[in-house]
Amino acid sequence: MSTPTLASKAFWAAAGERAVKTFAQTAVSLLVVGATGILDVDWQAVGSASALAALVSLLTSIGSDAATGDGPSLTGAEVVPDKVWDWDNGDAR
C-alpha cells in the first residue's frame, strides 16, 4: 500500500470521470426502463437517482484510494501515476 493520492489532480480527474460515467449510465438505464415516451419521463427522479449514483461512485473512489493508496480503483486496474505529463512544458512533473 502506498501513500494516498487524494491530493493529486490525476486522482480527481479519474474519480470525476467515473462519477460522470456512472451518472450517465444510471440516467440511460432509468430512461430505457421507465418511460414509454420522452414526455412521460420523470426527469426529477432520473436526475436525483443519477446524482445519488454519481455521489456513491465518488465516495467509493475515495474509499478505494484510502484502502490502496493507488487511486480510485480497488482492484488496481487503474493506478494514478506519480508523475503526470505537463502539456505546457512538454515534460513530466
N, C-alpha and C positions, 0 to 999 in steps of 0.2 A: 504494500500500500504506500503510495507516495503522498506528497502534500496536496491538499485540496486545491482545485483550480478555480474556485468561485470568483476570484478577483480578476480573472483574465477575460478579455473581450472574446476570445475564441470559445470559452465555455458558454457565455451568454448568447453568442451567435448560434451555437449548436443547440442549446436548450430552447431558444426562441424559435428556431426552425422546427424543432419537434413540436412545440406548442401550437404553432401556426398550422402545421400538417394535421395535428390532432383536431383542432378546431374545424378545419375544412372537412376532414373525414367524418366527423360527427354530424356536421350540418348536412352533408350529402346523404348520409345514411338516414337521417330523420326525414329529409325531403323525399327520398325514394320510398320509404316505408309508410309515411303517414299522410301523404297528400294524393289527391286524385287530380288536382289542377293547381296551377300557380296561385290562384286567388284563394284556394282553400287552405293554404299553409298558415299555420300559427307561427308567424315569424318571431314573436317574442319568446315562445317556448324553444324554437330552434336556436335562437341566439343565446338564450340562457343556458341551455344544455351544452351547447358548443363551448361557451365561455367557461363553464364549470369543468368540462373535459380538458380544455387548454390549461386551466389553473392546476388541475391534478397532474397533468403532464409536466408542467414546470416544477411543481413540488417534488415529483418523482425524480426529475433530473437532478435537483438539488440534493435529495436524499441519496441518490446513486453516487454522486460526487463525494458526499460525506463518507460513504461506505468504502469507496475505492480510491478516491483521490485522483482519478484519471480522467474524469469528465462525466458527461451526462448518461453514459451507458453503464449499466450494472454488470453486463457481461464482458465489457472490454472491447466490444465490437467497434466502438467509436471512442478514440482516445484523443484528448485535447493535447496538441503538441506543446512542448516547452517554448519553442520559437515559432513566431508567426511571420510570414512574408510581408515585408513593408513595401507596398507598391510604389510609394512616393520616392523612396530612396533606392529601390531595386536590391534590397538586401534583407536577410533575416534579422529579426530583432527578438 
